[in-house]
Amino acid sequence: MSNKDNSHDYIRYFELSLQELGITLPDKLKSAKILLSYYLGQMISLPERAFELMYLIDNEIYEQVDWMQELRLSEKKYVGKELGIEKMFTWYRELQDYEDNGMLLYYNELPRKKQKEKFEQELVEEAKELKSKIDKELSTHNNV
């Protein structure tokens, strides 16, 4: 094909190629969980990048889809609940407030720099728990 071909033709040939190879693309939720697992692994391996990686999770996964509509949920109690990242958002928001010199709600008995360290530690701990859960879920679905 060339750059002059119709984009609909590209899509059609792509779909036919996948069909011929027996490849089924994951749905949005499974795709999100695969990418989320990757970012969580990075966060665990590189805890000094926890805030940066959570920014990517927020913007490249969570904000890309209307999860309430996608998952047909009727109510939203906590930010991130749809993907199980609501506890991570607690620490992410605290880190955002730290960076913006905003009011901090946790670890107020600690010096400011120690607060940041604790927020990052909490974020990484939540990443470990969530990654384990997601990986178990993904492996179960792959073995079905």
ZAPALUM-916559 format. One record per residue: residue number from 1; residue in one letter; chain; y, x, z of N, C-alpha, C in turn. Coordinates in pm, 1 decimal. Example, Ala and Ser with C-alpha at 12.3 -4.5 7.8 and 13.67 -1.06 7.14 Angstrom:
> 1 | A | A | -569.0 | 1319.0 | 780.0 | -450.0 | 1230.0 | 780.0 | -330.0 | 1320.0 | 780.0;
> 2 | S | A | -225.0 | 1285.0 | 708.0 | -106.0 | 1367.0 | 714.0 | 3.0 | 1290.0 | 787.0;
END
This chain:
> 1 | M | A | -117.8 | 84.6 | 0.0 | 0.0 | 0.0 | 0.0 | 124.1 | 89.1 | 0.0;
> 2 | S | A | 233.6 | 31.4 | -37.9 | 358.8 | 107.7 | -41.5 | 465.8 | 33.8 | 38.7;
> 3 | N | A | 580.8 | 99.7 | 52.9 | 689.7 | 38.1 | 128.0 | 750.4 | -80.7 | 54.2;
> 4 | K | A | 708.0 | -104.8 | -66.1 | 759.5 | -218.8 | -143.4 | 673.5 | -343.7 | -126.0;
> 5 | D | A | 557.2 | -327.1 | -62.8 | 469.3 | -441.8 | -41.0 | 528.6 | -536.0 | 64.0;
> 6 | N | A | 492.4 | -660.0 | 53.4 | 537.7 | -764.1 | 144.5 | 477.6 | -739.9 | 283.8;
> 7 | S | A | 557.6 | -760.6 | 387.9 | 509.4 | -738.5 | 525.2 | 394.3 | -833.0 | 560.7;
> 8 | H | A | 392.7 | -951.2 | 501.5 | 281.7 | -1043.9 | 525.8 | 150.6 | -985.7 | 472.5;
> 9 | D | A | 159.6 | -911.9 | 362.0 | 40.0 | -847.3 | 307.9 | -10.9 | -739.5 | 403.3;
> 10 | Y | A | 81.5 | -664.1 | 462.4 | 41.6 | -562.4 | 561.2 | -37.0 | -626.0 | 675.1;
> 11 | I | A | 17.4 | -734.2 | 726.7 | -46.9 | -801.9 | 839.4 | -184.3 | -854.0 | 798.4;
> 12 | R | A | -191.2 | -913.7 | 681.4 | -318.6 | -969.5 | 634.6 | -423.4 | -859.6 | 617.7;
> 13 | Y | A | -385.9 | -746.3 | 557.1 | -480.4 | -635.5 | 539.4 | -518.1 | -571.1 | 672.4;
> 14 | F | A | -422.6 | -565.2 | 763.4 | -451.7 | -512.7 | 896.9 | -556.2 | -600.3 | 965.7;
> 15 | E | A | -534.9 | -731.5 | 960.9 | -629.5 | -824.7 | 1022.4 | -767.6 | -816.1 | 957.2;
> 16 | L | A | -771.4 | -803.7 | 824.6 | -899.6 | -790.4 | 754.8 | -970.0 | -660.3 | 792.2;
> 17 | S | A | -892.4 | -553.5 | 808.4 | -949.8 | -424.7 | 848.7 | -1011.5 | -434.0 | 987.3;
> 18 | L | A | -939.9 | -496.9 | 1078.6 | -993.6 | -514.5 | 1214.4 | -1122.4 | -596.1 | 1211.0;
> 19 | Q | A | -1119.8 | -701.9 | 1132.1 | -1237.5 | -788.0 | 1120.0 | -1355.4 | -709.1 | 1062.9;
> 20 | E | A | -1331.5 | -631.0 | 959.1 | -1436.5 | -551.2 | 896.1 | -1495.0 | -448.5 | 993.4;
> 21 | L | A | -1409.3 | -392.2 | 1077.6 | -1454.5 | -292.3 | 1174.9 | -1510.6 | -354.4 | 1302.7;
> 22 | G | A | -1500.5 | -486.5 | 1314.2 | -1551.5 | -555.4 | 1432.4 | -1465.7 | -532.3 | 1556.5;
> 23 | I | A | -1336.4 | -513.6 | 1536.2 | -1244.8 | -488.6 | 1646.9 | -1168.8 | -615.5 | 1680.5;
> 24 | T | A | -1168.6 | -649.9 | 1807.8 | -1091.7 | -764.1 | 1855.0 | -980.1 | -710.5 | 1943.9;
> 25 | L | A | -857.8 | -746.5 | 1910.2 | -744.6 | -702.8 | 1991.6 | -740.7 | -784.2 | 2120.7;
> 26 | P | A | -702.4 | -720.5 | 2230.6 | -692.9 | -794.5 | 2357.8 | -574.5 | -890.3 | 2356.0;
> 27 | D | A | -582.6 | -992.5 | 2439.6 | -469.3 | -1084.5 | 2451.6 | -356.0 | -1016.1 | 2528.4;
> 28 | K | A | -243.7 | -1084.8 | 2542.6 | -125.9 | -1025.2 | 2606.0 | -152.2 | -982.0 | 2749.5;
> 29 | L | A | -224.4 | -1064.4 | 2824.6 | -250.7 | -1031.7 | 2964.8 | -338.5 | -907.5 | 2977.5;
> 30 | K | A | -444.4 | -902.5 | 2899.0 | -532.0 | -785.6 | 2905.9 | -457.9 | -661.1 | 2857.3;
> 31 | S | A | -378.4 | -674.1 | 2753.3 | -299.2 | -561.2 | 2704.6 | -204.7 | -511.5 | 2813.1;
> 32 | A | A | -139.8 | -605.0 | 2881.6 | -47.1 | -569.3 | 2989.1 | -121.1 | -495.6 | 3100.9;
> 33 | K | A | -239.8 | -542.5 | 3135.0 | -315.6 | -479.2 | 3243.0 | -364.0 | -339.1 | 3203.8;
> 34 | I | A | -398.8 | -320.4 | 3078.3 | -440.2 | -187.3 | 3031.1 | -322.9 | -90.1 | 3042.6;
> 35 | L | A | -206.6 | -131.2 | 2995.0 | -88.7 | -45.3 | 3002.7 | -44.6 | -26.2 | 3147.7;
> 36 | L | A | -52.4 | -131.3 | 3226.1 | -17.5 | -122.7 | 3367.4 | -108.2 | -23.0 | 3438.8;
> 37 | S | A | -236.8 | -27.3 | 3411.2 | -330.6 | 67.4 | 3470.9 | -293.8 | 211.6 | 3436.0;
> 38 | Y | A | -254.3 | 232.5 | 3311.7 | -213.2 | 366.0 | 3269.0 | -91.8 | 413.7 | 3349.7;
> 39 | Y | A | 12.0 | 328.3 | 3356.9 | 133.6 | 366.7 | 3430.4 | 105.1 | 386.7 | 3579.2;
> 40 | L | A | 18.9 | 304.2 | 3635.0 | -16.3 | 320.1 | 3776.2 | -87.4 | 453.4 | 3798.3;
> 41 | G | A | -174.5 | 490.5 | 3705.9 | -241.5 | 620.6 | 3714.3 | -142.2 | 735.2 | 3709.6;
> 42 | Q | A | -43.2 | 721.3 | 3623.6 | 61.9 | 822.8 | 3615.4 | 140.1 | 830.4 | 3746.7;
> 43 | M | A | 168.2 | 715.2 | 3805.2 | 243.2 | 710.0 | 3930.2 | 164.6 | 777.1 | 4043.1;
> 44 | I | A | 35.4 | 756.3 | 4045.7 | -49.8 | 816.1 | 4148.5 | -56.3 | 967.3 | 4129.7;
> 45 | S | A | -68.7 | 1011.1 | 4005.9 | -76.5 | 1154.3 | 3975.1 | 56.7 | 1225.7 | 3992.0;
> 46 | L | A | 165.2 | 1155.6 | 3964.4 | 299.2 | 1215.2 | 3967.9 | 390.3 | 1131.1 | 4056.1;
> 47 | P | A | 367.1 | 1131.7 | 4188.0 | 444.8 | 1044.3 | 4277.0 | 595.2 | 1068.2 | 4272.0;
> 48 | E | A | 636.2 | 1188.0 | 4231.6 | 779.8 | 1215.8 | 4220.7 | 845.1 | 1136.0 | 4107.8;
> 49 | R | A | 763.4 | 1077.7 | 4019.3 | 814.5 | 995.1 | 3908.7 | 794.0 | 845.7 | 3934.9;
> 50 | A | A | 763.5 | 809.2 | 4058.9 | 730.2 | 669.8 | 4091.7 | 838.9 | 572.0 | 4048.4;
> 51 | F | A | 963.5 | 603.8 | 4080.6 | 1074.1 | 512.9 | 4046.3 | 1086.2 | 498.4 | 3894.8;
> 52 | E | A | 1080.7 | 608.9 | 3824.3 | 1091.1 | 608.7 | 3677.6 | 976.9 | 528.5 | 3614.5;
> 53 | L | A | 856.9 | 546.0 | 3665.9 | 741.7 | 474.6 | 3611.4 | 748.0 | 325.4 | 3643.6;
> 54 | M | A | 799.2 | 292.4 | 3761.1 | 814.9 | 151.0 | 3794.3 | 919.4 | 87.0 | 3704.7;
> 55 | Y | A | 1020.5 | 162.7 | 3667.8 | 1120.6 | 114.3 | 3572.1 | 1051.4 | 78.9 | 3439.9;
> 56 | L | A | 959.6 | 163.9 | 3394.6 | 886.7 | 137.3 | 3270.6 | 797.5 | 13.9 | 3284.4;
> 57 | I | A | 730.7 | 1.2 | 3397.9 | 646.3 | -116.2 | 3422.3 | 731.3 | -242.9 | 3414.9;
> 58 | D | A | 845.8 | -239.1 | 3478.7 | 934.9 | -354.9 | 3479.9 | 981.8 | -389.2 | 3338.8;
> 59 | N | A | 1030.4 | -290.0 | 3266.7 | 1093.4 | -315.2 | 3136.9 | 998.1 | -321.2 | 3018.4;
> 60 | E | A | 890.5 | -246.5 | 3022.0 | 798.8 | -243.2 | 2907.2 | 680.8 | -339.2 | 2920.0;
> 61 | I | A | 656.3 | -387.9 | 3040.2 | 544.7 | -481.8 | 3058.6 | 596.1 | -615.6 | 3112.0;
> 62 | Y | A | 653.4 | -612.6 | 3230.1 | 690.6 | -737.6 | 3296.7 | 796.4 | -816.7 | 3220.4;
> 63 | E | A | 898.7 | -751.6 | 3173.2 | 1008.9 | -822.5 | 3107.8 | 982.8 | -854.3 | 2960.0;
> 64 | Q | A | 872.9 | -808.0 | 2905.2 | 845.5 | -828.8 | 2762.5 | 786.3 | -965.0 | 2729.6;
> 65 | V | A | 734.4 | -1032.6 | 2830.4 | 665.8 | -1160.3 | 2807.4 | 713.1 | -1260.0 | 2913.0;
> 66 | D | A | 726.4 | -1384.2 | 2874.8 | 751.6 | -1490.0 | 2972.5 | 615.1 | -1523.9 | 3032.6;
> 67 | W | A | 582.3 | -1455.1 | 3142.4 | 449.4 | -1467.0 | 3201.7 | 424.2 | -1606.0 | 3258.7;
> 68 | M | A | 528.4 | -1672.5 | 3303.5 | 511.2 | -1810.2 | 3353.3 | 457.1 | -1898.7 | 3241.6;
> 69 | Q | A | 515.4 | -1886.6 | 3124.4 | 472.0 | -1966.1 | 3010.2 | 337.4 | -1915.9 | 2958.2;
> 70 | E | A | 324.0 | -1785.4 | 2944.2 | 201.2 | -1727.4 | 2890.2 | 78.4 | -1765.4 | 2973.0;
> 71 | L | A | 93.6 | -1764.3 | 3105.2 | -18.2 | -1794.1 | 3195.0 | -20.9 | -1939.9 | 3240.1;
> 72 | R | A | 73.2 | -2017.4 | 3186.0 | 83.8 | -2160.7 | 3216.6 | 91.8 | -2185.9 | 3367.8;
> 73 | L | A | 183.5 | -2113.6 | 3432.9 | 203.1 | -2128.6 | 3576.4 | 314.4 | -2229.2 | 3602.2;
> 74 | S | A | 301.3 | -2304.9 | 3709.8 | 399.9 | -2409.1 | 3737.5 | 512.2 | -2362.4 | 3829.0;
> 75 | E | A | 485.8 | -2260.2 | 3911.1 | 591.5 | -2212.7 | 3998.9 | 586.6 | -2060.6 | 4013.4;
> 76 | K | A | 702.8 | -2006.8 | 4046.7 | 715.2 | -1862.2 | 4064.1 | 769.2 | -1837.8 | 4203.8;
> 77 | K | A | 683.8 | -1784.8 | 4291.0 | 725.4 | -1764.1 | 4428.9 | 785.1 | -1624.7 | 4448.7;
> 78 | Y | A | 723.5 | -1522.7 | 4387.3 | 769.9 | -1385.3 | 4402.2 | 780.0 | -1318.2 | 4265.5;
> 79 | V | A | 880.0 | -1233.0 | 4249.0 | 894.8 | -1156.1 | 4125.3 | 771.9 | -1066.6 | 4109.9;
> 80 | G | A | 707.7 | -1073.0 | 3993.8 | 592.7 | -989.0 | 3965.1 | 458.4 | -1046.4 | 4003.0;
> 81 | K | A | 457.2 | -1159.1 | 4070.9 | 332.0 | -1220.0 | 4117.6 | 235.5 | -1245.7 | 4002.0;
> 82 | E | A | 289.9 | -1278.6 | 3885.3 | 205.1 | -1312.3 | 3770.1 | 111.2 | -1197.4 | 3733.5;
> 83 | L | A | 155.4 | -1074.9 | 3752.6 | 74.1 | -957.5 | 3718.5 | 22.1 | -884.4 | 3841.9;
> 84 | G | A | 49.6 | -937.9 | 3959.5 | 3.5 | -875.1 | 4082.8 | 90.3 | -758.5 | 4128.3;
> 85 | I | A | 211.3 | -748.1 | 4075.5 | 297.9 | -634.5 | 4108.7 | 410.6 | -673.2 | 4204.4;
> 86 | E | A | 396.0 | -787.0 | 4270.6 | 503.7 | -834.2 | 4357.8 | 531.6 | -738.7 | 4474.7;
> 87 | K | A | 428.8 | -676.9 | 4532.0 | 451.5 | -582.0 | 4642.5 | 520.2 | -455.4 | 4591.5;
> 88 | M | A | 487.7 | -416.3 | 4470.6 | 552.1 | -299.0 | 4412.4 | 700.9 | -324.2 | 4392.0;
> 89 | F | A | 735.1 | -448.0 | 4356.5 | 875.4 | -482.1 | 4336.0 | 955.8 | -470.1 | 4465.5;
> 90 | T | A | 892.7 | -494.6 | 4579.2 | 962.9 | -478.3 | 4707.3 | 1017.5 | -336.8 | 4718.7;
> 91 | W | A | 933.0 | -237.6 | 4692.0 | 971.9 | -97.0 | 4706.8 | 1059.9 | -50.3 | 4591.6;
> 92 | Y | A | 1036.8 | -105.8 | 4475.6 | 1121.6 | -74.7 | 4360.1 | 1264.8 | -121.5 | 4386.4;
> 93 | R | A | 1278.7 | -242.5 | 4439.2 | 1412.1 | -295.4 | 4469.7 | 1479.4 | -211.9 | 4578.7;
> 94 | E | A | 1402.4 | -168.1 | 4677.9 | 1459.9 | -82.7 | 4781.7 | 1507.7 | 50.0 | 4721.7;
> 95 | L | A | 1431.1 | 105.7 | 4628.8 | 1472.6 | 229.8 | 4562.5 | 1596.9 | 206.8 | 4475.9;
> 96 | Q | A | 1603.4 | 91.3 | 4412.0 | 1723.5 | 59.3 | 4334.1 | 1845.2 | 50.1 | 4425.8;
> 97 | D | A | 1828.5 | -17.9 | 4538.4 | 1938.6 | -29.9 | 4633.6 | 1976.5 | 107.2 | 4690.7;
> 98 | Y | A | 1876.8 | 190.8 | 4712.5 | 1904.1 | 326.7 | 4760.4 | 1991.4 | 401.0 | 4659.1;
> 99 | E | A | 1952.5 | 394.3 | 4532.2 | 2026.9 | 463.7 | 4426.6 | 2168.6 | 408.9 | 4411.5;
> 100 | D | A | 2184.7 | 278.7 | 4437.9 | 2315.6 | 213.5 | 4423.7 | 2396.5 | 213.8 | 4553.3;
> 101 | N | A | 2343.4 | 281.6 | 4656.0 | 2406.4 | 281.1 | 4789.5 | 2420.8 | 139.5 | 4844.7;
> 102 | G | A | 2323.2 | 55.9 | 4813.4 | 2323.3 | -81.7 | 4863.2 | 2259.5 | -91.0 | 5001.0;
> 103 | M | A | 2253.5 | -212.0 | 5051.7 | 2193.3 | -236.2 | 5182.3 | 2040.9 | -221.6 | 5172.0;
> 104 | L | A | 1985.0 | -145.0 | 5262.7 | 1840.8 | -124.1 | 5265.7 | 1780.2 | -208.6 | 5377.3;
> 105 | L | A | 1665.9 | -267.0 | 5350.8 | 1604.0 | -358.1 | 5446.2 | 1491.8 | -295.1 | 5527.6;
> 106 | Y | A | 1437.2 | -184.1 | 5481.8 | 1322.5 | -122.7 | 5548.3 | 1353.5 | 20.6 | 5590.3;
> 107 | Y | A | 1284.1 | 63.3 | 5693.8 | 1292.4 | 201.4 | 5743.6 | 1436.2 | 242.2 | 5778.8;
> 108 | N | A | 1509.0 | 148.6 | 5835.0 | 1648.3 | 175.9 | 5870.5 | 1662.0 | 273.1 | 5987.2;
> 109 | E | A | 1554.4 | 295.7 | 6060.0 | 1559.6 | 390.0 | 6172.0 | 1552.9 | 535.9 | 6124.2;
> 110 | L | A | 1519.3 | 554.9 | 5997.1 | 1506.1 | 689.6 | 5941.3 | 1635.9 | 735.9 | 5877.1;
> 111 | P | A | 1653.0 | 868.0 | 5868.9 | 1766.8 | 919.9 | 5791.4 | 1752.6 | 874.7 | 5645.5;
> 112 | R | A | 1862.1 | 862.7 | 5577.0 | 1864.3 | 807.0 | 5440.8 | 1763.9 | 874.7 | 5346.9;
> 113 | K | A | 1758.5 | 1006.7 | 5345.3 | 1666.9 | 1076.8 | 5255.0 | 1520.7 | 1044.9 | 5287.7;
> 114 | K | A | 1490.9 | 1031.5 | 5416.1 | 1353.3 | 997.3 | 5458.2 | 1319.0 | 854.0 | 5416.2;
> 115 | Q | A | 1420.0 | 767.2 | 5414.4 | 1396.7 | 630.2 | 5368.6 | 1345.0 | 632.9 | 5224.5;
> 116 | K | A | 1411.9 | 708.8 | 5140.8 | 1371.4 | 717.7 | 5000.5 | 1227.8 | 767.2 | 4989.0;
> 117 | E | A | 1194.3 | 869.2 | 5065.6 | 1057.3 | 921.9 | 5063.4 | 956.9 | 814.2 | 5102.4;
> 118 | K | A | 989.6 | 735.1 | 5203.5 | 898.9 | 628.7 | 5247.7 | 886.4 | 519.6 | 5141.1;
> 119 | F | A | 997.1 | 484.7 | 5076.8 | 990.8 | 383.6 | 4970.8 | 900.0 | 431.1 | 4857.6;
> 120 | E | A | 914.0 | 558.7 | 4820.7 | 829.5 | 615.5 | 4714.9 | 683.5 | 618.4 | 4758.0;
> 121 | Q | A | 658.1 | 655.6 | 4883.2 | 520.5 | 656.4 | 4934.7 | 460.1 | 515.9 | 4930.2;
> 122 | E | A | 538.2 | 418.8 | 4974.0 | 489.8 | 279.7 | 4973.5 | 460.3 | 233.2 | 4830.7;
> 123 | L | A | 546.8 | 268.7 | 4737.9 | 528.4 | 231.5 | 4597.7 | 399.2 | 291.8 | 4543.0;
> 124 | V | A | 373.1 | 416.9 | 4574.4 | 251.6 | 484.3 | 4527.7 | 127.3 | 423.9 | 4594.0;
> 125 | E | A | 136.6 | 389.8 | 4721.2 | 23.0 | 325.7 | 4788.9 | -10.9 | 191.4 | 4724.9;
> 126 | E | A | 91.3 | 114.5 | 4693.8 | 68.5 | -13.0 | 4625.1 | 7.5 | 11.4 | 4486.7;
> 127 | A | A | 51.5 | 116.9 | 4420.2 | -2.7 | 151.5 | 4287.7 | -152.4 | 181.7 | 4298.6;
> 128 | K | A | -192.3 | 254.5 | 4401.7 | -334.1 | 288.0 | 4420.6 | -417.9 | 161.7 | 4437.1;
> 129 | E | A | -371.4 | 72.1 | 4523.5 | -446.4 | -51.8 | 4547.5 | -455.7 | -136.6 | 4421.2;
> 130 | L | A | -343.8 | -151.0 | 4352.6 | -341.8 | -234.9 | 4233.2 | -424.3 | -173.8 | 4119.9;
> 131 | K | A | -415.8 | -44.1 | 4101.5 | -493.6 | 22.0 | 3995.8 | -642.9 | 1.0 | 4018.3;
> 132 | S | A | -686.1 | 17.5 | 4141.2 | -827.3 | -3.9 | 4172.7 | -870.1 | -146.2 | 4136.9;
> 133 | K | A | -787.5 | -241.7 | 4173.5 | -817.8 | -382.1 | 4145.3 | -820.6 | -409.4 | 3994.3;
> 134 | I | A | -720.0 | -360.5 | 3923.2 | -711.8 | -384.5 | 3778.7 | -826.9 | -315.6 | 3706.1;
> 135 | D | A | -855.3 | -191.3 | 3742.6 | -963.9 | -118.6 | 3676.0 | -1098.6 | -187.3 | 3697.3;
> 136 | K | A | -1120.4 | -239.6 | 3817.1 | -1244.5 | -312.0 | 3845.8 | -1251.3 | -437.9 | 3758.1;
> 137 | E | A | -1138.1 | -508.0 | 3749.8 | -1130.6 | -628.9 | 3668.3 | -1154.2 | -598.1 | 3520.1;
> 138 | L | A | -1090.8 | -493.1 | 3470.5 | -1106.8 | -455.4 | 3328.8 | -1249.2 | -411.9 | 3298.2;
> 139 | S | A | -1311.7 | -338.4 | 3388.3 | -1449.3 | -293.7 | 3363.3 | -1546.4 | -409.9 | 3367.3;
> 140 | T | A | -1519.5 | -508.8 | 3452.0 | -1603.6 | -628.5 | 3457.7 | -1595.8 | -705.4 | 3326.9;
> 141 | H | A | -1472.3 | -719.8 | 3272.8 | -1455.2 | -791.4 | 3146.4 | -1515.6 | -715.0 | 3029.4;
> 142 | N | A | -1514.1 | -582.3 | 3034.5 | -1570.3 | -502.3 | 2925.7 | -1721.7 | -507.3 | 2924.7;
> 143 | N | A | -1782.6 | -533.5 | 3041.4 | -1928.4 | -535.1 | 3050.2 | -1986.4 | -673.4 | 3026.6;
> 144 | V | A | -1902.4 | -772.4 | 3003.9 | -1951.4 | -909.0 | 2982.3 | -1994.7 | -929.1 | 2840.5;
END
